[in-house]
Every structure is written in C-alpha cells, then in structure tokens.
C-alpha cells in the first residue's frame, strides 16, 4: 500500500481515458516511434499520450517548457532519428521534446514568412517549401541545419523554371524527388485587396540532389484542393488525401482513384500514417457547427479506407510522362539558345530596375514580390549605388541597436540577400552573380565590398 501511495505522489500522469475529445482544433499531433506513443499537444502545460498497444489516453504534465505561452499550439511536429521536435509553423524557432520537457535548440527567430508551408524530412533534415507570410506567397525552399542551428535557403539550379508561389500544397517524397501538387496562390485576376486565393492544379517535381524543378503537368480533376487544417498521408508508395472522398494518387501509373463520399472523409483532419502498425492517426470533427467537438482517432488504415470505385487519368492530357519530359527537353534547349543569344546582345536601357517615388519598377511595372526586408535592403543599395559598400556595413544594416550577435546578423544578411538576388535575377533574366559587383578594398585587401551592377540598376 505504501508503494502505491508513493507512486501516486511522484508520478506526473494525471489520468487515463479511452476517449480524447477537444472543443477546438488548436492542437498538434505526432507519432513517437522510439517510445511507440501517439502524442497530442493543446497548450504549454501538459500533453496526452497513448501507447501503440493501448486503448487508453493519458494526460501528463510538461515539466519544463521554453515555448512561449499561447492559446493555440502553432508548431509542427517532426520525429527524426528517434527524437521529437517542434518547429514554429511560420518557420524559425526549433524545440526538442524529451523527458517530458520542451527545450529550445536553435539560434534562429520566428520568421513568420512560411505559414501553411509544405513540410517534409529529407536526409534527417527539416524542410519548409512555400507558404505565406508578410503579405506574400512563397516558392522558396528552406531547411534547418542541426549543426549551425540556423535555417538556410536552398538555391535552385534554374531560377527560370520554378513553381508559382503557393501555400497548402501537397508534397510527396520518393527517394530524392519531391512532388508538389496544387495549393493556393495570390489571385491577380482582381484588383480587390481582399479576395479568395486562386487554387492551383499543377504538379511539379524537384530533384533534391540537382535542385532542378520539372513541370509534370496539370491535374485533370479540378475539384479537390487542400483546405486549411486538412491533412494528407503517404502509405505504401501512394499518396492519399481526403476531402469528401478519399483520393489515392498513383504516380507510377499516373492515375487518380477515389471512393464514394463519406462523412469521415469530410470531417477528418491532421491525418498521419503509422508505417509500423498500418494505422491512421487523425482528428474527427462532428457536423454540429454550434457545438463543434474534435475527437482523436487511431484506426487501422485498411478499415479507414473504402473501395476505390472511380479511376481517371492524373494529368489533364493523355500524354505520358515520357512525352511531357521530351517536350520539356526541347523547351530547355530553346531556352539555353535564347539565353546565349540574349547574353551576346548589348543590354538596353529598359532592361534595368529603377527606383521611382520609393517604389521599384522594371519596364514600367511595379515590383511587388519582394519581402519587406528584401525591399529595404535593395533601397539601401540604391542609396549607395555609386559607391562600393564594405560588407560589414551591409551586416550593420540589419542591426536594430540591440544585442543580436554579429554572427546571427551575418546569417540573416546572407538569407535576405540570397532571396533578393534570386527574385531580381528571375525578373531581369540574368545570372544571380551578375547583379552585384563584388571586390576587395584597394587599400585593405581583407575588406570585401559590394555594389549594385550599373548595368542592371
């Protein structure tokens, strides 16, 4: 009896129950394969867990938590090399969950620039593709470096052939190839400041070894799109997504399959697939909007699935992937020939970016795809366009007279400058290295200087 009493005193497990229901969807779920637990987090004080072999949910105190207090839980969950991590949904801060505590491990900050990005793990590193933040959609790829504890921008090998900026895209990783499907982007077909975003129906493939994008085609079925809070999952070499129906995308055979409509395919959220047990871990909402409830469900994936009764071509046309690739090769050769012919010709005055009334223009059109920091940095370069700036002055530009370490400012400078160069090179259709003149100071060779290339500015 004494042993039981001591256990109850020192254990931080608060209770056990078979059913777990929430009043809101501001939660995050995860699968801990190392300890064979399903995890649910809904605030900064405690979490819920259920053993793979148990039907009971337990509530447990978080002993130490460095995540800022908030009403929701704005973090994505990742399980890498038997460790559990939380990453800010807008990209940036990284925390490790271990020993019932959440500890910050990064040297970064809350970027707030890639909300609703498509996240994935590749070679045990965390990646964010696309997303939305600071009033713009993104098509950048960022990854977290566990050694430096910083985020870095992954540069594409061909900036002239990249997907349109987007959020909410499906992504599916097969070996070294990342497939990106659909999503939402800015609707430029209206002048209204607040309008519904445009749904995308394209499919792209990024080879993560060569960093080269390939456009595969457009979806034939235009009727299914990702909605915020809905999930998708990869299982047995196929991608599954539910929205009213359960869809299966078969990339190998270029086929889209679907089931009959079912309620759970409409109200299920945050789906995750447990590859060890062939189970699906998800949140199921009821249909009562006046009294919405969200139940945590663990179910055998074969029971969750229905018979796929509909089958159609994945792509808009009947062309095979090989024919599409052949067309892309021809187009690529044409682009290369066009590029070299254009490079030989003398640049005209109109092939310049100009500053007018505090706004940047190219060929009389305003440039609107720059982030605020990229815009401010370009303005800074324009103010000193007739002089070469020491690189340390560019780093000082990012200082806000606070105690931010110089190394952090340097990395931030590199990230912003890289993004700026990528976008300007895309606009001007030139190489990124041609945008700036990089040189050493004539008096002190240790000092590196940078200046806008007057050929393009």
MARGU-337000 format. One record per residue (C-alpha): residue in three letters; residue number from 1; x, y, z. Coordinates in steps of 0.001 Angstrom, whole numbers, plus 500000, padded with zeros to 6 digits. Layout:
# MARGU-337000
 type seq   east  north     up
  ALA NUM      X      Y      Z
...
# end
This chain:
# MARGU-337000
 type seq   east  north     up
  UNK   1 500000 500000 500000
  UNK   2 502874 502351 500841
  UNK   3 504486 501762 497427
  UNK   4 501252 502596 495629
  UNK   5 500897 505801 497642
  UNK   6 504442 506913 496773
  UNK   7 503842 506159 493094
  UNK   8 500744 508342 493036
  UNK   9 502657 511200 494644
  UNK  10 505636 511194 492314
  UNK  11 504007 510215 489033
  UNK  12 503035 513129 486791
  UNK  13 500485 511077 484863
  UNK  14 497187 512741 485722
  UNK  15 494561 510321 484368
  UNK  16 493720 507717 481782
  UNK  17 490730 507558 479442
  UNK  18 489790 505722 476274
  UNK  19 488227 508729 474537
  UNK  20 490010 512034 473903
  UNK  21 487845 514977 472763
  UNK  22 488635 518697 472391
  UNK  23 486491 521813 471999
  UNK  24 488781 523395 469390
  UNK  25 491287 522374 466730
  UNK  26 494210 524387 468097
  UNK  27 496195 521218 468744
  UNK  28 499189 519400 467319
  UNK  29 499652 515652 466979
  UNK  30 502713 513491 466499
  UNK  31 503925 509906 466407
  UNK  32 506873 508966 468648
  UNK  33 508195 505790 467037
  UNK  34 511027 505432 469551
  UNK  35 508722 505138 472579
  UNK  36 505795 503817 470494
  UNK  37 503409 506562 471551
  UNK  38 500776 508692 469875
  UNK  39 501088 512287 471139
  UNK  40 498657 515214 471353
  UNK  41 499512 518754 472476
  UNK  42 496995 521536 473052
  UNK  43 498758 524030 475349
  UNK  44 502016 524604 477191
  UNK  45 501181 522872 480492
  UNK  46 500584 519236 479629
  UNK  47 500257 516713 476792
  UNK  48 498410 513469 476055
  UNK  49 499906 510150 475003
  UNK  50 498705 506676 474104
  UNK  51 500866 503605 473747
  UNK  52 500670 501816 470394
  UNK  53 499347 498725 472185
  UNK  54 496929 500525 474493
  UNK  55 493386 501865 474150
  UNK  56 493894 504440 476910
  UNK  57 494895 508084 476602
  UNK  58 496945 509533 479475
  UNK  59 497415 513178 480386
  UNK  60 500881 514161 481562
  UNK  61 502447 517362 482874
  UNK  62 505148 519075 480847
  UNK  63 507886 519550 483441
  UNK  64 509774 522393 481741
  UNK  65 508663 524339 478709
  UNK  66 510504 527050 476785
  UNK  67 507764 527556 474177
  UNK  68 506059 530959 474580
  UNK  69 502591 530730 476109
  UNK  70 499747 530971 473583
  UNK  71 496106 529966 473238
  UNK  72 496883 527576 470413
  UNK  73 499920 525427 469673
  UNK  74 501454 526947 466492
  UNK  75 504156 524320 465919
  UNK  76 504711 521423 463525
  UNK  77 505832 518065 464912
  UNK  78 508766 516079 463489
  UNK  79 510267 512728 464528
  UNK  80 513889 512388 463379
  UNK  81 516466 509792 464431
  UNK  82 514396 508740 467462
  UNK  83 513989 512338 468639
  UNK  84 510912 514585 468664
  UNK  85 510931 518224 467548
  UNK  86 508571 521177 467309
  UNK  87 509135 523857 464664
  UNK  88 507277 527170 464507
  UNK  89 504613 526981 461789
  UNK  90 505810 530224 460210
  UNK  91 509359 528733 460159
  UNK  92 512115 529652 462580
  UNK  93 512326 528533 466204
  UNK  94 513022 524834 466878
  UNK  95 512393 522914 470102
  UNK  96 513170 519372 471211
  UNK  97 510649 517393 473265
  UNK  98 512375 514996 475625
  UNK  99 511988 513769 479197
  UNK 100 508565 515465 479393
  UNK 101 510162 518858 478682
  UNK 102 510274 521158 475645
  UNK 103 513680 522821 475175
  UNK 104 514703 525351 472552
  UNK 105 517729 524272 470489
  UNK 106 518019 526832 467636
  UNK 107 519862 530126 467128
  UNK 108 517150 531490 464862
  UNK 109 513973 533546 465325
  UNK 110 510297 533355 464371
  UNK 111 510460 534088 460631
  UNK 112 506655 534362 460245
  UNK 113 507123 534041 456490
  UNK 114 506122 530442 455676
  UNK 115 502787 529735 457335
  UNK 116 500964 526741 455787
  UNK 117 504175 525691 454076
  UNK 118 504598 522096 452932
  UNK 119 506971 520419 455373
  UNK 120 508978 517243 454961
  UNK 121 512073 515399 456203
  UNK 122 514934 514574 453833
  UNK 123 518260 513058 454938
  UNK 124 517241 513707 458572
  UNK 125 516814 517447 457945
  UNK 126 513650 519557 458239
  UNK 127 512448 521374 455113
  UNK 128 509767 524034 454516
  UNK 129 508557 524649 450957
  UNK 130 506438 527658 450027
  UNK 131 503931 529080 452484
  UNK 132 502527 532518 453150
  UNK 133 503759 535404 455249
  UNK 134 504375 539137 455211
  UNK 135 501586 539571 452612
  UNK 136 503197 537321 450009
  UNK 137 503049 533681 448916
  UNK 138 506403 531903 448681
  UNK 139 508053 529343 446439
  UNK 140 511300 529176 448393
  UNK 141 512755 526049 449997
  UNK 142 514375 526411 453420
  UNK 143 515999 523809 455637
  UNK 144 517184 523642 459230
  UNK 145 520855 522843 459843
  UNK 146 521190 520945 463120
  UNK 147 524932 521737 463263
  UNK 148 524718 525524 462968
  UNK 149 521196 525581 464469
  UNK 150 520184 528043 461785
  UNK 151 517903 527988 458750
  UNK 152 519304 528310 455256
  UNK 153 517814 528961 451839
  UNK 154 518154 526102 449360
  UNK 155 519089 527597 445986
  UNK 156 517528 526151 442849
  UNK 157 519764 525308 439903
  UNK 158 517454 527022 437394
  UNK 159 515551 530037 438718
  UNK 160 513768 530478 435377
  UNK 161 511843 527234 435787
  UNK 162 510252 527111 439241
  UNK 163 506682 526672 440520
  UNK 164 504385 529589 441180
  UNK 165 504456 530777 444833
  UNK 166 501895 528895 446941
  UNK 167 500707 527629 450304
  UNK 168 498774 524474 451313
  UNK 169 500403 522313 448635
  UNK 170 500516 518524 448874
  UNK 171 504044 517184 448885
  UNK 172 505217 513615 448483
  UNK 173 508822 512421 448706
  UNK 174 510012 509468 446615
  UNK 175 513741 508852 447069
  UNK 176 515404 512153 446004
  UNK 177 512332 513553 444229
  UNK 178 509844 515870 445899
  UNK 179 506441 516043 444205
  UNK 180 504463 519264 444767
  UNK 181 500765 519245 443945
  UNK 182 498403 522209 443789
  UNK 183 497867 524626 446653
  UNK 184 496730 528238 446748
  UNK 185 498305 531451 445482
  UNK 186 497516 535137 445015
  UNK 187 494537 535929 442798
  UNK 188 495849 538552 440353
  UNK 189 492661 538450 438280
  UNK 190 491014 541025 440552
  UNK 191 492008 544427 441909
  UNK 192 490268 543816 445240
  UNK 193 492581 543920 448258
  UNK 194 490687 541108 449982
  UNK 195 489624 538227 447778
  UNK 196 489614 534449 447635
  UNK 197 493008 532986 446776
  UNK 198 493384 531143 443478
  UNK 199 493531 527345 443571
  UNK 200 496394 525731 441646
  UNK 201 496118 522404 439805
  UNK 202 499686 521820 438669
  UNK 203 502184 519105 439587
  UNK 204 505933 519764 439848
  UNK 205 508892 517593 440753
  UNK 206 512046 518839 442470
  UNK 207 515150 516678 442442
  UNK 208 516748 517418 445803
  UNK 209 520174 516326 444560
  UNK 210 520375 518581 441488
  UNK 211 517933 521220 442876
  UNK 212 516206 521227 439479
  UNK 213 512442 521643 439053
  UNK 214 510432 519796 436393
  UNK 215 506861 520666 435453
  UNK 216 504922 517410 435031
  UNK 217 501514 518711 434005
  UNK 218 498150 519903 435278
  UNK 219 495636 517831 437216
  UNK 220 492738 516589 435153
  UNK 221 490438 516651 438194
  UNK 222 489988 520282 439269
  UNK 223 487531 519557 442080
  UNK 224 489761 518668 445023
  UNK 225 492014 521083 446824
  UNK 226 493701 521242 450191
  UNK 227 491802 523192 452811
  UNK 228 493465 524628 455918
  UNK 229 493739 522072 458747
  UNK 230 493142 519096 456424
  UNK 231 495892 516540 456211
  UNK 232 497267 514045 453738
  UNK 233 499415 510967 454125
  UNK 234 501796 508736 452261
  UNK 235 501387 504982 452519
  UNK 236 502740 502065 450531
  UNK 237 504189 504200 447721
  UNK 238 500966 506128 447206
  UNK 239 499662 509500 448317
  UNK 240 496256 509648 449987
  UNK 241 494158 512747 450553
  UNK 242 490580 513095 451738
  UNK 243 488100 515890 451127
  UNK 244 484582 514475 450974
  UNK 245 486048 511401 449281
  UNK 246 489280 509507 449861
  UNK 247 491658 510056 446936
  UNK 248 494670 507949 446008
  UNK 249 497345 509343 443711
  UNK 250 499343 506677 441897
  UNK 251 502367 508500 440452
  UNK 252 503846 505426 438789
  UNK 253 500777 504776 436651
  UNK 254 499619 508431 436560
  UNK 255 496195 507539 437949
  UNK 256 493841 509274 440387
  UNK 257 491466 506977 442275
  UNK 258 488578 507954 444576
  UNK 259 485941 506362 446797
  UNK 260 482293 507088 447395
  UNK 261 481690 510188 449577
  UNK 262 481704 509529 453329
  UNK 263 481240 511743 456366
  UNK 264 484600 510900 457892
  UNK 265 486337 511930 454664
  UNK 266 484737 515358 455079
  UNK 267 485337 515898 458790
  UNK 268 488720 514192 459333
  UNK 269 491745 516431 459953
  UNK 270 495504 516251 460605
  UNK 271 495881 512707 459292
  UNK 272 499138 510857 459923
  UNK 273 500122 507347 458875
  UNK 274 501875 504954 461265
  UNK 275 504011 502810 458985
  UNK 276 504934 500407 461799
  UNK 277 501349 499393 462510
  UNK 278 499485 500348 459314
  UNK 279 497326 502709 461355
  UNK 280 495945 506172 460664
  UNK 281 496080 508764 463452
  UNK 282 493690 511649 462914
  UNK 283 491188 514128 464358
  UNK 284 487487 513649 463614
  UNK 285 485117 516598 463891
  UNK 286 481368 516378 464355
  UNK 287 478959 518162 461992
  UNK 288 477322 520436 464598
  UNK 289 478747 523903 463933
  UNK 290 477107 525317 467080
  UNK 291 478811 522737 469311
  UNK 292 481896 521612 467428
  UNK 293 483895 518783 469014
  UNK 294 487125 517147 467869
  UNK 295 487873 513535 468753
  UNK 296 491289 511884 468447
  UNK 297 491046 508625 466494
  UNK 298 493514 505776 465919
  UNK 299 492247 503283 463356
  UNK 300 493606 500521 461181
  UNK 301 494256 502076 457784
  UNK 302 492559 499207 455937
  UNK 303 489402 499897 457976
  UNK 304 489658 503632 457290
  UNK 305 489854 503066 453546
  UNK 306 486889 502270 451334
  UNK 307 486798 500604 447935
  UNK 308 488145 502832 445189
  UNK 309 485322 502809 442664
  UNK 310 486435 505707 440446
  UNK 311 489586 505868 438379
  UNK 312 490809 508572 435987
  UNK 313 493947 509965 434422
  UNK 314 496006 512030 436821
  UNK 315 497065 514606 434245
  UNK 316 494929 516883 432134
  UNK 317 496019 515346 428845
  UNK 318 496621 511727 427894
  UNK 319 500293 512362 427171
  UNK 320 502592 510072 429056
  UNK 321 505245 511400 431387
  UNK 322 507889 510477 428813
  UNK 323 506269 512702 426170
  UNK 324 505976 515554 428632
  UNK 325 509640 515222 429536
  UNK 326 510557 515206 425838
  UNK 327 508721 518496 425352
  UNK 328 510471 519932 428394
  UNK 329 513870 518908 426995
  UNK 330 513107 520714 423723
  UNK 331 511967 523782 425631
  UNK 332 515073 523697 427817
  UNK 333 517341 523582 424753
  UNK 334 515426 526516 423268
  UNK 335 515812 528477 426498
  UNK 336 519570 527812 426545
  UNK 337 519927 529022 422937
  UNK 338 517786 532077 423694
  UNK 339 519849 532833 426807
  UNK 340 523203 532785 424974
  UNK 341 521870 534854 422094
  UNK 342 520493 537404 424525
  UNK 343 523724 537448 426517
  UNK 344 525696 538318 423385
  UNK 345 523472 541265 422571
  UNK 346 524056 544582 424323
  UNK 347 521633 545295 427151
  UNK 348 519129 548048 426510
  UNK 349 518319 550770 428992
  UNK 350 514854 549345 429646
  UNK 351 516434 546143 430998
  UNK 352 517088 547942 434257
  UNK 353 515388 548160 437613
  UNK 354 514725 551767 438605
  UNK 355 513684 553495 441822
  UNK 356 510838 555972 441497
  UNK 357 508823 557548 444334
  UNK 358 510190 554981 446818
  UNK 359 508992 552104 444600
  UNK 360 510960 549791 442317
  UNK 361 509968 549325 438673
  UNK 362 511021 547098 435812
  UNK 363 509803 548011 432318
  UNK 364 507261 550419 433860
  UNK 365 505764 547682 436049
  UNK 366 505990 547856 439832
  UNK 367 507941 545056 441513
  UNK 368 505669 543627 444201
  UNK 369 507096 540220 445089
  UNK 370 509862 541396 447442
  UNK 371 509644 540771 451165
  UNK 372 509829 543875 453360
  UNK 373 513438 543199 454390
  UNK 374 514421 542476 450779
  UNK 375 512778 545728 449697
  UNK 376 514570 547695 452427
  UNK 377 517916 546118 451556
  UNK 378 517514 546984 447844
  UNK 379 516591 550559 448807
  UNK 380 519751 550673 450942
  UNK 381 521859 549578 447948
  UNK 382 520172 552173 445712
  UNK 383 521033 554945 448184
  UNK 384 524701 553962 447773
  UNK 385 524592 552759 444168
  UNK 386 527550 554917 443155
  UNK 387 529897 553572 445812
  UNK 388 531183 550184 446907
  UNK 389 529972 549279 450390
  UNK 390 532086 547276 452854
  UNK 391 530263 544043 453649
  UNK 392 530251 544828 457364
  UNK 393 528131 547938 456653
  UNK 394 525577 545697 454958
  UNK 395 525560 543491 458067
  UNK 396 525125 546603 460252
  UNK 397 522065 547493 458169
  UNK 398 520240 544590 459825
  UNK 399 521170 545674 463325
  UNK 400 518361 547254 465320
  UNK 401 520723 548571 468002
  UNK 402 520032 545502 470099
  UNK 403 522186 542700 471439
  UNK 404 521789 540419 468432
  UNK 405 525088 538538 467890
  UNK 406 527089 539603 464844
  UNK 407 527161 536026 463503
  UNK 408 523353 535918 463596
  UNK 409 523156 539243 461738
  UNK 410 525614 537930 459148
  UNK 411 523492 534824 458530
  UNK 412 520356 536946 458311
  UNK 413 522127 539191 455781
  UNK 414 523068 536136 453703
  UNK 415 519485 534798 453804
  UNK 416 517851 538098 452808
  UNK 417 520480 538884 450157
  UNK 418 520137 535398 448658
  UNK 419 516358 535751 448404
  UNK 420 516710 539215 446894
  UNK 421 519214 538032 444284
  UNK 422 517048 535063 443332
  UNK 423 513994 537249 442688
  UNK 424 515889 540033 440882
  UNK 425 517672 537516 438666
  UNK 426 514323 535994 437777
  UNK 427 512893 539429 436864
  UNK 428 515915 540523 434824
  UNK 429 516541 537049 433359
  UNK 430 520223 537155 434245
  UNK 431 522576 535165 436430
  UNK 432 522487 535975 440149
  UNK 433 526254 536585 440222
  UNK 434 525873 539366 437607
  UNK 435 523610 541521 439800
  UNK 436 526316 542819 442116
  UNK 437 529955 543781 441764
  UNK 438 531979 542058 444473
  UNK 439 535529 543287 445018
  UNK 440 538258 543753 447588
  UNK 441 539077 547165 449042
  UNK 442 542016 548742 447191
  UNK 443 543709 549819 450451
  UNK 444 542849 546879 452687
  UNK 445 542506 543576 450822
  UNK 446 540858 541971 453852
  UNK 447 537740 544106 453367
  UNK 448 535142 542736 450956
  UNK 449 532946 545294 449158
  UNK 450 529639 545047 447306
  UNK 451 527902 547377 444843
  UNK 452 524902 547238 442506
  UNK 453 525891 546468 438923
  UNK 454 525036 549684 436998
  UNK 455 524285 547501 434007
  UNK 456 521008 546442 435617
  UNK 457 520218 549262 438085
# end
